[in-house]
Amino acid sequence: MRRLITALILLLSLYGCGNKPAYAPLPKGAVVLALGDSITHGTGAGSGEDYPTRLAALTGWHIINAGVPGDVAAGGRQRLPDLLEEHHPQLLIVELGGNDFLHKTPVEDIRAHLDAILSSASTAGIPAVLLGVPRPSLGGALMGLDPDPLYAELARKHRALLIADALPKVLSDTSLKVDPIHPNADGYARLAQDMHAALAKAGLAQ
């Protein structure tokens, strides 16, 4: 019933606000599932310095860190049903695709797996947040990274909240990274802060 109410609120707010998602705020203690790879896991920083832990401190939510180092979009898709069944989250945060880009996975495959993840959330009546992930490039390393256009496309299709620039900004700043692809403790703190600001602007976080 709680999921159904959340989904109805989301649907009504979407029709009332055009294409811009708007949400009722999730209360403190709400269960949130963060699905991702090593960046969600917190590789490159110490215990408790990962972005889900820091975001939980900012929001008061109970955030489940379901980040698996090295995971790809197909792996997240495979893991999601069991995670939803186990945790019954009120919100899903998705951060996947970076390893697919590194492995040169065809974009059609990445799109299909992320599309299935967001469809699963929608079917379960769970609002979704999609983090934009940059595609590695020499130009990006020199001039700053941008999220791959794939994420905006999927967010529009599924009416998910896209946080486009938070991760690319961190990964464009060498002072916020421990290596070319992982934030350091300060980077994860910045990521959580920028995510919180975007979530608050959308109405999800207080």
N, CA, C and O of each residue as an XYZ file, in Angstrom:
824
protein
N       0.827     -1.206      0.000
C       0.000      0.000      0.000
C       0.866      1.263      0.000
O       0.558      2.236     -0.689
N       1.965      1.237      0.789
C       2.839      2.409      0.843
C       3.455      2.702     -0.519
O       3.576      3.861     -0.917
N       3.851      1.630     -1.242
C       4.418      1.827     -2.572
C       3.377      2.396     -3.526
O       3.683      3.266     -4.342
N       2.142      1.903     -3.421
C       1.076      2.382     -4.306
C       0.815      3.858     -4.084
O       0.645      4.608     -5.045
N       0.781      4.289     -2.822
C       0.568      5.702     -2.513
C       1.702      6.544     -3.073
O       1.468      7.602     -3.658
N       2.950      6.066     -2.891
C       4.103      6.792     -3.424
C       4.007      6.933     -4.932
O       4.265      8.006     -5.478
N       3.631      5.842     -5.612
C       3.519      5.881     -7.065
C       2.428      6.831     -7.520
O       2.607      7.547     -8.505
N       1.286      6.853     -6.814
C       0.196      7.758     -7.186
C       0.591      9.213     -7.004
O       0.259     10.061     -7.833
N       1.308      9.506     -5.907
C       1.780     10.875     -5.692
C       2.712     11.296     -6.814
O       2.620     12.413     -7.322
N       3.612     10.395     -7.201
C       4.544     10.687     -8.284
C       3.802     10.942     -9.583
O       4.106     11.898    -10.296
N       2.820     10.086     -9.901
C       2.077     10.230    -11.148
C       1.332     11.552    -11.196
O       1.371     12.242    -12.214
N       0.659     11.916    -10.126
C      -0.083     13.165    -10.087
C       0.836     14.367    -10.208
O       0.511     15.341    -10.887
N       1.986     14.296     -9.547
C       2.910     15.428     -9.590
C       3.509     15.584    -10.972
O       3.773     16.703    -11.412
N       3.728     14.458    -11.672
C       4.283     14.545    -13.020
C       3.292     15.212    -13.963
O       3.691     16.041    -14.782
N       2.018     14.874    -13.869
C       1.026     15.502    -14.738
C       0.833     16.971    -14.394
O       0.464     17.772    -15.253
N       1.081     17.324    -13.144
C       0.900     18.706    -12.744
C       2.059     19.600    -13.062
O       1.924     20.823    -13.048
N       3.233     18.998    -13.358
C       4.445     19.798    -13.523
C       5.118     19.545    -14.860
O       6.328     19.738    -14.971
N       4.384     19.123    -15.875
C       4.988     18.911    -17.170
C       5.969     17.763    -17.124
O       5.660     16.702    -16.581
N       7.167     17.964    -17.695
C       8.161     16.912    -17.760
C       9.111     16.931    -16.578
O       9.992     16.074    -16.507
N       8.980     17.853    -15.660
C       9.890     17.950    -14.531
C       9.353     17.149    -13.357
O       8.295     17.469    -12.814
N      10.095     16.081    -12.954
C       9.581     15.285    -11.834
C       9.485     16.107    -10.561
O      10.340     16.953    -10.297
N       8.455     15.863     -9.776
C       8.308     16.469     -8.456
C       7.785     15.389     -7.532
O       6.969     14.561     -7.937
N       8.245     15.393     -6.309
C       7.966     14.294     -5.400
C       7.539     14.811     -4.039
O       7.876     15.926     -3.641
N       6.787     13.971     -3.334
C       6.581     14.206     -1.913
C       7.847     13.783     -1.188
O       8.435     12.763     -1.545
N       8.287     14.531     -0.181
C       9.540     14.190      0.488
C       9.460     12.847      1.198
O       8.450     12.516      1.819
N      10.535     12.081      1.098
C      10.625     10.833      1.851
C      10.947     11.158      3.303
O      11.812     11.992      3.569
N      10.270     10.516      4.242
C      10.518     10.823      5.659
C      11.848     10.251      6.130
O      12.419      9.364      5.496
N      12.322     10.763      7.230
C      13.509     10.195      7.860
C      13.229      8.733      8.188
O      12.130      8.379      8.616
N      14.227      7.899      7.983
C      14.067      6.471      8.211
C      13.582      5.704      7.008
O      13.521      4.475      7.050
N      13.228      6.402      5.917
C      12.785      5.712      4.707
C      13.904      4.820      4.179
O      15.082      5.173      4.248
N      13.523      3.671      3.657
C      14.505      2.729      3.114
C      14.784      3.079      1.652
O      13.869      3.152      0.831
N      16.054      3.292      1.346
C      16.490      3.659      0.004
C      17.546      2.650     -0.441
O      18.447      2.313      0.327
N      17.436      2.175     -1.663
C      18.389      1.211     -2.204
C      19.305      1.918     -3.199
O      18.836      2.495     -4.180
N      20.605      1.871     -2.944
C      21.601      2.441     -3.851
C      22.252      1.298     -4.623
O      23.075      0.561     -4.079
N      21.880      1.156     -5.888
C      22.368      0.082     -6.750
C      23.510      0.625     -7.598
O      23.340      1.624     -8.297
N      24.672     -0.024     -7.545
C      25.775      0.508     -8.322
C      26.996     -0.377     -8.327
O      26.948     -1.564     -8.003
N      28.099      0.251     -8.710
C      29.373     -0.448     -8.829
C      30.332      0.022     -7.742
O      29.905      0.305     -6.623
N      31.626      0.107     -8.058
C      32.614      0.455     -7.038
C      32.437      1.870     -6.510
O      32.819      2.152     -5.374
N      31.868      2.763     -7.305
C      31.667      4.128     -6.836
C      30.575      4.166     -5.767
O      30.683      4.918     -4.799
N      29.534      3.366     -5.934
C      28.540      3.249     -4.871
C      29.133      2.513     -3.669
O      28.888      2.886     -2.522
N      29.898      1.485     -3.936
C      30.534      0.720     -2.860
C      31.434      1.598     -1.993
O      31.494      1.429     -0.775
N      32.138      2.542     -2.638
C      33.025      3.446     -1.904
C      34.493      3.147     -2.082
O      35.312      3.562     -1.262
N      34.845      2.434     -3.140
C      36.246      2.130     -3.413
C      37.056      3.420     -3.504
O      36.675      4.362     -4.199
N      38.179      3.443     -2.790
C      39.039      4.628     -2.790
C      38.945      5.437     -1.523
O      39.710      6.384     -1.335
N      38.020      5.086     -0.645
C      37.856      5.806      0.616
C      37.704      4.785      1.747
O      37.594      3.582      1.511
N      37.702      5.294      2.965
C      37.616      4.422      4.121
C      36.187      4.034      4.462
O      35.229      4.486      3.835
N      36.075      3.193      5.463
C      34.760      2.749      5.923
C      33.919      3.936      6.382
O      34.381      4.783      7.147
N      32.677      3.984      5.903
C      31.787      5.077      6.272
C      31.976      6.347      5.469
O      31.313      7.351      5.731
N      32.884      6.316      4.479
C      33.124      7.508      3.660
C      32.504      7.389      2.268
O      32.675      8.283      1.439
N      31.794      6.305      2.006
C      31.116      6.117      0.729
C      29.953      7.098      0.610
O      29.483      7.626      1.618
N      29.491      7.342     -0.601
C      28.430      8.333     -0.776
C      27.101      7.901     -0.149
O      26.403      8.757      0.394
N      26.706      6.594     -0.193
C      25.428      6.252      0.462
C      25.426      6.550      1.959
O      24.423      7.023      2.495
N      26.542      6.276      2.638
C      26.606      6.560      4.072
C      26.519      8.050      4.328
O      25.815      8.488      5.238
N      27.229      8.829      3.535
C      27.210     10.283      3.713
C      25.849     10.866      3.355
O      25.372     11.786      4.020
N      25.223     10.338      2.314
C      23.897     10.834      1.929
C      22.864     10.466      2.991
O      21.941     11.236      3.254
N      23.015      9.299      3.596
C      22.109      8.906      4.675
C      22.200      9.884      5.843
O      21.188     10.217      6.458
N      23.411     10.341      6.145
C      23.587     11.302      7.235
C      22.917     12.640      6.909
O      22.410     13.317      7.803
N      22.918     13.015      5.630
C      22.324     14.291      5.222
C      20.799     14.225      5.171
O      20.127     15.220      5.440
N      20.257     13.072      4.831
C      18.817     12.949      4.616
C      18.066     12.329      5.785
O      16.868     12.562      5.947
N      18.758     11.544      6.598
C      18.076     10.776      7.629
C      17.463      9.493      7.116
O      16.779      8.795      7.865
N      17.696      9.159      5.834
C      17.187      7.922      5.262
C      18.059      6.737      5.669
O      19.218      6.903      6.050
N      17.492      5.559      5.582
C      18.253      4.320      5.767
C      18.633      3.824      4.381
O      17.807      3.232      3.686
N      19.863      4.058      3.977
C      20.293      3.754      2.618
C      21.070      2.442      2.606
O      22.083      2.303      3.292
N      20.587      1.486      1.824
C      21.238      0.200      1.631
C      22.292      0.355      0.540
O      21.965      0.702     -0.595
N      23.550      0.100      0.878
C      24.625      0.195     -0.107
C      24.719     -1.130     -0.859
O      25.268     -2.107     -0.349
N      24.182     -1.151     -2.066
C      24.227     -2.336     -2.927
C      25.202     -2.100     -4.068
O      24.920     -2.433     -5.219
N      26.362     -1.519     -3.737
C      27.412     -1.312     -4.715
C      28.366     -2.495     -4.734
O      28.822     -2.947     -3.684
N      28.666     -2.994     -5.922
C      29.577     -4.127     -6.091
C      30.713     -3.699     -7.007
O      30.472     -3.395     -8.175
N      31.956     -3.665     -6.505
C      33.080     -3.271     -7.360
C      33.153     -4.123     -8.627
O      33.038     -5.348     -8.581
N      33.345     -3.448     -9.746
C      33.450     -4.133    -11.026
C      32.126     -4.458    -11.687
O      32.110     -4.996    -12.794
N      31.001     -4.140    -11.029
C      29.714     -4.519    -11.590
C      29.402     -3.714    -12.848
O      29.855     -2.582    -13.015
N      28.632     -4.321    -13.709
C      28.169     -3.695    -14.946
C      26.647     -3.617    -14.907
O      26.011     -4.149    -13.997
N      26.075     -2.955    -15.895
C      24.624     -2.767    -15.899
C      23.891     -4.103    -15.904
O      22.853     -4.238    -15.256
N      24.414     -5.091    -16.624
C      23.773     -6.406    -16.652
C      23.771     -7.039    -15.270
O      22.796     -7.681    -14.881
N      24.862     -6.861    -14.522
C      24.931     -7.412    -13.183
C      23.951     -6.750    -12.236
O      23.311     -7.422    -11.426
N      23.831     -5.432    -12.335
C      22.856     -4.726    -11.512
C      21.443     -5.173    -11.828
O      20.622     -5.345    -10.927
N      21.163     -5.360    -13.098
C      19.837     -5.845    -13.507
C      19.556     -7.208    -12.906
O      18.442     -7.469    -12.452
N      20.553     -8.079    -12.898
C      20.377     -9.426    -12.366
C      20.185     -9.414    -10.850
O      19.416    -10.211    -10.314
N      20.875     -8.522    -10.167
C      20.806     -8.479     -8.705
C      19.536     -7.813     -8.180
O      19.098     -8.095     -7.065
N      18.944     -6.926     -8.988
C      17.881     -6.062     -8.484
C      16.663     -6.801     -7.935
O      16.198     -6.435     -6.856
N      16.119     -7.810     -8.602
C      14.899     -8.429     -8.064
C      15.050     -8.935     -6.635
O      14.164     -8.722     -5.807
N      16.153     -9.596     -6.337
C      16.364    -10.095     -4.980
C      16.516     -8.949     -3.982
O      16.043     -9.043     -2.850
N      17.172     -7.875     -4.400
C      17.353     -6.721     -3.511
C      16.016     -6.056     -3.203
O      15.764     -5.658     -2.066
N      15.162     -5.936     -4.212
C      13.840     -5.345     -3.986
C      13.012     -6.217     -3.050
O      12.313     -5.715     -2.170
N      13.101     -7.517     -3.250
C      12.345     -8.447     -2.412
C      12.840     -8.417     -0.967
O      12.051     -8.538     -0.031
N      14.152     -8.254     -0.795
C      14.727     -8.278      0.555
C      14.478     -6.982      1.318
O      14.163     -7.013      2.508
N      14.616     -5.847      0.645
C      14.642     -4.563      1.360
C      13.363     -3.735      1.225
O      13.116     -2.867      2.063
N      12.547     -3.974      0.203
C      11.311     -3.212     -0.011
C      11.570     -1.698      0.069
O      10.968     -1.014      0.896
N      12.455     -1.178     -0.777
C      12.812      0.249     -0.679
C      11.691      1.166     -1.128
O      10.801      0.777     -1.884
N      11.762      2.396     -0.637
C      10.832      3.441     -1.059
C      11.428      4.324     -2.152
O      10.742      5.174     -2.719
N      12.695      4.116     -2.437
C      13.380      4.871     -3.492
C      14.549      4.032     -3.980
O      15.211      3.359     -3.191
N      14.805      4.075     -5.299
C      15.940      3.389     -5.899
C      16.878      4.416     -6.514
O      16.448      5.256     -7.305
N      18.160      4.356     -6.156
C      19.195      5.179     -6.775
C      20.069      4.263     -7.620
O      20.563      3.249     -7.128
N      20.263      4.612     -8.888
C      21.011      3.764     -9.816
C      22.266      4.490    -10.282
O      22.192      5.592    -10.827
N      23.411      3.867    -10.064
C      24.711      4.374    -10.549
C      25.429      3.204    -11.207
O      26.133      2.442    -10.544
N      25.243      3.071    -12.512
C      25.828      1.973    -13.268
C      26.149      2.436    -14.682
O      25.573      3.402    -15.184
N      27.073      1.732    -15.308
C      27.433      2.020    -16.697
C      28.900      2.357    -16.885
O      29.433      2.205    -17.985
N      29.569      2.818    -15.816
C      30.973      3.201    -15.959
C      31.854      2.043    -16.392
O      32.707      2.204    -17.265
N      31.658      0.884    -15.796
C      32.470     -0.274    -16.178
C      32.111     -0.759    -17.575
O      32.966     -1.273    -18.297
N      30.849     -0.595    -17.957
C      30.459     -0.935    -19.326
C      31.221     -0.074    -20.326
O      31.700     -0.570    -21.345
N      31.327      1.209    -20.032
C      32.081      2.092    -20.926
C      33.548      1.667    -20.997
O      34.143      1.648    -22.074
N      34.126      1.327    -19.841
C      35.526      0.902    -19.822
C      35.732     -0.379    -20.618
O      36.769     -0.562    -21.256
N      34.735     -1.268    -20.578
C      34.817     -2.537    -21.309
C      34.363     -2.404    -22.764
O      34.357     -3.382    -23.512
N      33.984     -1.184    -23.156
C      33.508     -0.920    -24.516
C      32.279     -1.774    -24.873
O      32.148     -2.267    -25.994
N      31.400     -1.930    -23.902
C      30.132     -2.613    -24.138
C      29.287     -1.789    -25.110
O      29.211     -0.569    -24.961
N      28.662     -2.407    -26.081
C      27.813     -1.635    -27.014
C      26.756     -0.839    -26.263
O      26.145     -1.339    -25.318
N      26.545      0.390    -26.683
C      25.614      1.270    -25.985
C      24.206      0.691    -25.985
O      23.436      0.927    -25.055
N      23.868     -0.066    -27.025
C      22.537     -0.672    -27.067
C      22.343     -1.653    -25.915
O      21.246     -1.765    -25.366
N      23.403     -2.359    -25.554
C      23.308     -3.307    -24.440
C      23.190     -2.574    -23.111
O      22.401     -2.958    -22.248
N      23.985     -1.509    -22.951
C      23.909     -0.723    -21.716
C      22.499     -0.155    -21.563
O      21.904     -0.228    -20.488
N      21.976      0.407    -22.641
C      20.631      0.987    -22.612
C      19.597     -0.061    -22.225
O      18.713      0.210    -21.412
N      19.700     -1.245    -22.793
C      18.707     -2.288    -22.523
C      18.711     -2.687    -21.049
O      17.649     -2.883    -20.458
N      19.889     -2.807    -20.456
C      19.964     -3.237    -19.059
C      19.482     -2.132    -18.111
O      18.756     -2.411    -17.156
N      19.879     -0.898    -18.365
C      19.414      0.204    -17.521
C      17.915      0.418    -17.695
O      17.210      0.730    -16.735
N      17.439      0.250    -18.911
C      16.008      0.370    -19.174
C      15.237     -0.671    -18.363
O      14.179     -0.367    -17.811
N      15.754     -1.879    -18.290
C      15.086     -2.941    -17.530
C      15.102     -2.647    -16.039
O      14.127     -2.929    -15.341
N      16.192     -2.085    -15.545
C      16.279     -1.719    -14.126
C      15.222     -0.680    -13.785
O      14.512     -0.818    -12.789
N      15.116      0.347    -14.597
C      14.147      1.403    -14.328
C      12.715      0.905    -14.521
O      11.807      1.345    -13.817
N      12.511      0.003    -15.460
C      11.184     -0.586    -15.643
C      10.780     -1.402    -14.421
O       9.619     -1.379    -14.012
N      11.735     -2.125    -13.836
C      11.447     -2.917    -12.639
C      11.016     -2.017    -11.486
O      10.086     -2.340    -10.747
N      11.703     -0.885    -11.342
C      11.335      0.059    -10.289
C       9.927      0.597    -10.521
O       9.124      0.685     -9.593
N       9.641      0.952    -11.759
C       8.322      1.495    -12.084
C       7.221      0.465    -11.819
O       6.176      0.797    -11.260
N       7.459     -0.764    -12.216
C       6.486     -1.828    -11.999
C       6.218     -2.040    -10.514
O       5.093     -2.331    -10.109
N       7.267     -1.889     -9.709
C       7.131     -2.066     -8.261
C       6.586     -0.818     -7.569
O       6.374     -0.827     -6.356
N       6.360      0.253     -8.327
C       5.853      1.486     -7.735
C       6.895      2.240     -6.940
O       6.560      2.938     -5.983
N       8.174      2.107     -7.330
C       9.266      2.741     -6.595
C       9.846      3.872     -7.441
O      10.314      3.609     -8.549
N       9.834      5.107     -6.971
C      10.496      6.183     -7.712
C      11.977      5.875     -7.876
O      12.588      5.255     -7.005
N      12.554      6.308     -8.995
C      13.957      6.033     -9.289
C      14.731      7.321     -9.507
O      14.222      8.296    -10.058
N      15.970      7.293     -9.061
C      16.930      8.373     -9.292
C      18.068      7.782    -10.097
O      18.613      6.740     -9.733
N      18.431      8.434    -11.186
C      19.484      7.950    -12.068
C      20.657      8.920    -12.026
O      20.501     10.110    -12.299
N      21.833      8.400    -11.682
C      23.039      9.223    -11.697
C      23.648      9.193    -13.094
O      23.872      8.119    -13.652
N      23.917     10.371    -13.663
C      24.616     10.438    -14.935
C      26.052     10.001    -14.777
O      26.741     10.433    -13.852
N      26.506      9.148    -15.673
C      27.866      8.616    -15.639
C      28.586      9.057    -16.903
O      28.028      8.934    -17.994
N      29.808      9.565    -16.793
C      30.529     10.010    -17.983
C      31.196      8.852    -18.712
O      31.581      7.855    -18.102
N      31.325      8.998    -20.004
C      32.089      8.058    -20.812
C      33.545      8.530    -20.827
O      33.798      9.684    -21.172
N      34.502      7.686    -20.470
C      35.911      8.125    -20.456
C      36.351      8.605    -21.830
O      36.032      7.994    -22.850
N      37.101      9.725    -21.839
C      37.615     10.243    -23.101
C      38.813     11.137    -22.818
O      38.930     11.707    -21.733
N      39.698     11.256    -23.795
C      40.856     12.129    -23.641
C      40.408     13.574    -23.499
O      40.947     14.315    -22.677
N      39.423     13.983    -24.298
C      38.930     15.351    -24.196
C      38.326     15.628    -22.838
O      38.502     16.715    -22.286
N      37.608     14.647    -22.289
C      37.033     14.825    -20.966
C      38.086     14.957    -19.904
O      37.931     15.740    -18.967
N      39.160     14.202    -20.033
C      40.240     14.286    -19.053
C      40.884     15.658    -19.067
O      41.370     16.130    -18.039
N      40.890     16.306    -20.234
C      41.543     17.609    -20.356
C      40.589     18.762    -20.039
O      41.009     19.767    -19.467
N      39.315     18.630    -20.403
C      38.388     19.759    -20.325
C      37.201     19.527    -19.395
O      36.344     20.401    -19.265
N      37.135     18.384    -18.757
C      36.002     18.083    -17.886
C      35.072     17.088    -18.530
O      34.916     17.069    -19.751
N      34.456     16.265    -17.715
C      33.605     15.191    -18.194
C      32.137     15.596    -18.182
O      31.712     16.414    -17.366
N      31.379     15.018    -19.088
C      29.936     15.226    -19.151
C      29.249     13.869    -19.067
O      29.823     12.862    -19.482
N      28.028     13.828    -18.535
C      27.308     12.555    -18.514
C      26.980     12.106    -19.928
O      26.681     12.929    -20.793
N      27.035     10.820    -20.156
C      26.658     10.302    -21.459
C      25.190     10.622    -21.720
O      24.378     10.531    -20.800
N      24.823     10.996    -22.955
C      23.428     11.344    -23.271
C      22.438     10.213    -23.000
O      21.239     10.457    -22.870
N      22.927      8.990    -22.916
C      22.072      7.846    -22.646
C      21.238      8.047    -21.387
O      20.084      7.620    -21.339
N      21.807      8.694    -20.364
C      21.119      8.814    -19.077
C      19.941      9.778    -19.153
O      18.891      9.522    -18.564
N      20.108     10.872    -19.867
C      18.989     11.798    -20.037
C      17.857     11.136    -20.825
O      16.679     11.336    -20.529
N      18.231     10.353    -21.823
C      17.237      9.646    -22.630
C      16.407      8.691    -21.767
O      15.180      8.655    -21.864
N      17.093      7.923    -20.926
C      16.391      6.953    -20.085
C      15.566      7.641    -18.999
O      14.467      7.194    -18.672
N      16.094      8.722    -18.445
C      15.344      9.446    -17.419
C      14.047     10.008    -17.991
O      13.006      9.964    -17.336
N      14.109     10.530    -19.199
C      12.895     11.049    -19.840
C      11.894      9.923    -20.075
O      10.701     10.080    -19.812
N      12.377      8.802    -20.567
C      11.482      7.687    -20.884
C      10.753      7.188    -19.649
O       9.560      6.887    -19.701
N      11.473      7.101    -18.538
C      10.906      6.506    -17.326
C      10.453      7.550    -16.306
O      10.010      7.205    -15.210
N      10.568      8.832    -16.674
C      10.218      9.911    -15.748
C      10.950      9.745    -14.414
O      10.390      9.969    -13.340
N      12.210      9.348    -14.520
C      13.070      9.231    -13.343
C      13.757     10.568    -13.100
O      13.904     11.380    -14.014
N      14.172     10.783    -11.869
C      14.933     11.981    -11.552
C      16.377     11.757    -11.981
O      17.032     10.839    -11.487
N      16.873     12.572    -12.882
C      18.261     12.491    -13.337
C      19.112     13.482    -12.564
O      18.839     14.682    -12.564
N      20.149     12.974    -11.902
C      21.178     13.834    -11.308
C      22.361     13.744    -12.250
O      23.197     12.848    -12.136
N      22.422     14.678    -13.175
C      23.302     14.543    -14.332
C      24.760     14.849    -14.029
O      25.645     14.101    -14.444
N      25.021     15.929    -13.315
C      26.370     16.468    -13.261
C      27.149     16.145    -12.001
O      28.351     16.408    -11.952
N      26.515     15.586    -10.979
C      27.205     15.403     -9.702
C      28.439     14.517     -9.839
O      29.521     14.899     -9.394
N      28.294     13.350    -10.443
C      29.429     12.439    -10.590
C      30.446     12.942    -11.609
O      31.643     12.896    -11.322
N      30.032     13.423    -12.794
C      31.027     13.951    -13.729
C      31.868     15.089    -13.143
O      33.063     15.178    -13.427
N      31.262     15.953    -12.334
C      32.031     17.048    -11.740
C      33.108     16.525    -10.796
O      34.233     17.024    -10.793
N      32.762     15.526    -10.001
C      33.753     14.945     -9.088
C      34.873     14.282     -9.884
O      36.050     14.458     -9.569
N      34.509     13.522    -10.913
C      35.515     12.797    -11.681
C      36.320     13.699    -12.617
O      37.304     13.255    -13.210
N      35.912     14.954    -12.750
C      36.677     15.928    -13.539
C      37.698     16.667    -12.696
O      38.502     17.426    -13.238
N      37.690     16.468    -11.390
C      38.549     17.205    -10.466
C      39.570     16.248     -9.857
O      39.216     15.397     -9.041
N      40.823     16.385    -10.247
C      41.850     15.451     -9.774
C      42.036     15.513     -8.267
O      42.477     14.534     -7.665
N      41.711     16.644     -7.638
C      41.861     16.744     -6.192
C      40.813     15.932     -5.446
O      40.933     15.721     -4.239
N      39.784     15.476     -6.158
C      38.697     14.712     -5.543
C      38.750     13.231     -5.905
O      37.797     12.494     -5.651
N      39.877     12.789     -6.505
C      39.984     11.401     -6.950
C      41.220     10.741     -6.339
O      42.244     11.383     -6.103
N      41.090      9.446     -6.093
C      42.224      8.666     -5.616
C      42.941      7.988     -6.790
O      44.109      7.617     -6.674
N      42.249      7.830     -7.904
C      42.808      7.274     -9.138
C      41.935      7.782    -10.286
O      40.982      8.518    -10.032
N      42.221      7.420    -11.530
C      41.467      8.004    -12.641
C      39.960      7.761    -12.617
O      39.217      8.512    -13.250
N      39.480      6.728    -11.901
C      38.050      6.426    -11.984
C      37.329      6.392    -10.643
O      36.123      6.150    -10.607
N      38.041      6.631     -9.529
C      37.391      6.560     -8.221
C      37.595      7.845     -7.418
O      38.705      8.375     -7.363
N      36.531      8.343     -6.798
C      36.689      9.481     -5.894
C      37.481      9.090     -4.654
O      37.588      7.915     -4.304
N      38.033     10.110     -4.000
C      38.596      9.915     -2.667
C      37.533     10.296     -1.639
O      36.382     10.546     -1.996
N      37.916     10.340     -0.371
C      36.929     10.648      0.676
C      36.267     12.001      0.435
O      35.055     12.139      0.600
N      37.059     12.999      0.046
C      36.492     14.323     -0.238
C      35.568     14.267     -1.451
O      34.555     14.964     -1.501
N      35.924     13.435     -2.427
C      35.085     13.298     -3.614
C      33.737     12.687     -3.304
O      32.712     13.128     -3.823
N      33.739     11.670     -2.456
C      32.461     11.070     -2.071
C      31.623     12.047     -1.247
O      30.398     12.078     -1.370
N      32.279     12.831     -0.420
C      31.544     13.841      0.351
C      30.901     14.860     -0.583
O      29.741     15.227     -0.397
N      31.653     15.322     -1.591
C      31.096     16.274     -2.565
C      29.954     15.646     -3.344
O      28.933     16.290     -3.584
N      30.122     14.390     -3.740
C      29.066     13.699     -4.483
C      27.791     13.638     -3.652
O      26.708     13.929     -4.161
N      27.905     13.267     -2.391
C      26.727     13.185     -1.519
C      26.082     14.551     -1.335
O      24.856     14.658     -1.330
N      26.884     15.588     -1.184
C      26.346     16.935     -1.007
C      25.584     17.396     -2.240
O      24.491     17.951     -2.134
N      26.171     17.161     -3.417
C      25.509     17.582     -4.656
C      24.245     16.762     -4.911
O      23.247     17.289     -5.403
N      24.292     15.488     -4.580
C      23.098     14.667     -4.714
C      22.003     15.144     -3.770
O      20.837     15.226     -4.156
N      22.374     15.455     -2.546
C      21.386     15.941     -1.580
C      20.731     17.222     -2.071
O      19.518     17.389     -1.948
N      21.526     18.124     -2.622
C      20.972     19.377     -3.147
C      19.975     19.101     -4.271
O      18.919     19.730     -4.334
N      20.309     18.159     -5.160
C      19.408     17.834     -6.267
C      18.147     17.146     -5.768
O      17.055     17.417     -6.266
N      18.286     16.270     -4.800
C      17.134     15.581     -4.223
C      16.208     16.555     -3.497
O      14.985     16.437     -3.566
N      16.811     17.517     -2.801
C      16.012     18.521     -2.106
C      15.271     19.418     -3.100
O      14.109     19.769     -2.891
N      15.957     19.781     -4.176
C      15.321     20.629     -5.201
C      14.130     19.921     -5.834
O      13.121     20.547     -6.161
N      14.260     18.615     -6.002
C      13.161     17.846     -6.606
C      12.031     17.575     -5.619
O      10.942     17.163     -6.018
N      12.287     17.805     -4.339
C      11.253     17.607     -3.338
C      11.357     16.303     -2.576
O      10.567     16.057     -1.665
N      12.337     15.445     -2.938
C      12.454     14.154     -2.278
C      13.068     14.249     -0.898
O      12.625     13.577      0.033
N      14.091     15.086     -0.764
C      14.799     15.222      0.521
C      14.441     16.554      1.156
O      14.108     17.519      0.468
N      14.515     16.589      2.462
C      14.211     17.822      3.184
C      15.488     18.568      3.520
O      15.437     19.636      4.130
